[in-house]
Amino acid sequence: MTTASSRTTATTSQRKNSSMCQHQPTCPSADSADREAAHLVAHHPEQGWSLLCNGVLCFEDTGELLPDGKIIAPHRPLETGHVVTAA
């Protein structure tokens, strides 16, 4: 018995711009080193993530998910020996 799927998927060679930035001057792109300086679009601290206007998802553990699916590992400081406290 052969069955045909009624579901079709359209593909396109053009990729939509995932940037939601309408700021002037524009915020850093998701590919730039200072991507975390972009404006917040959505902030959900109870879930541990924030969405920036350049399409980057920032997580509370300092990890990131870029719009192209690339994962940036958490980059929080590991050593606490350099913490200065007030006397």
C-alpha positions in Angstrom: 0.0 0.0 0.0 1.4 3.4 -1.0 0.4 6.5 0.7 1.1 10.1 -0.3 1.6 12.8 2.2 -0.7 15.7 1.9 2.0 17.8 3.6 4.4 19.7 1.4 7.4 21.7 2.3 8.5 24.7 0.3 12.2 25.5 0.2 13.9 28.7 -0.9 17.4 29.6 -1.6 17.0 33.0 0.1 17.4 33.3 3.8 15.4 35.8 5.6 17.2 38.4 7.7 16.7 37.2 11.3 17.7 40.7 12.7 14.8 42.4 14.4 16.8 45.6 15.0 15.2 48.9 14.1 17.6 51.0 16.2 19.7 53.8 14.8 22.6 53.2 14.8 21.9 49.5 14.4 22.8 47.0 17.1 25.8 44.6 16.6 25.0 41.7 14.4 24.8 38.1 15.7 28.2 37.4 14.0 30.1 40.3 15.7 32.1 39.9 18.9 30.0 42.4 20.8 26.7 40.8 19.9 25.6 40.8 23.5 25.3 44.7 23.3 22.1 44.5 21.3 18.8 45.6 22.8 16.5 43.2 24.6 13.4 42.1 22.7 12.1 39.6 25.3 13.4 38.8 28.8 12.2 35.7 30.7 14.4 35.4 33.8 12.0 32.8 35.3 13.0 30.6 32.3 16.6 31.7 32.2 16.8 33.3 28.7 16.6 36.6 26.9 16.2 37.4 23.2 18.2 40.2 21.7 17.1 42.2 18.6 19.9 40.6 16.5 18.2 37.2 17.0 20.6 35.9 19.6 19.2 33.9 22.6 21.2 34.6 25.7 21.0 32.1 28.6 21.5 32.9 32.3 24.6 30.5 32.4 26.1 32.9 29.8 25.7 30.5 26.9 24.2 31.7 23.6 22.3 30.4 20.7 22.9 32.3 17.4 20.2 32.6 14.7 22.0 30.2 12.4 21.9 27.5 15.1 25.5 27.9 16.3 26.0 27.3 20.0 28.3 29.5 22.0 29.4 27.7 25.2 29.0 29.5 28.6 31.8 31.9 29.2 31.4 32.9 32.8 34.5 33.2 34.9 35.5 30.0 36.6 38.0 31.3 39.2 36.7 33.2 42.2 40.1 33.9 43.7 40.2 37.4 42.3 37.0 38.6 43.9 37.5 41.8 45.9 35.3 42.5 48.9 34.9 45.7 50.8 36.3 45.7 54.3 
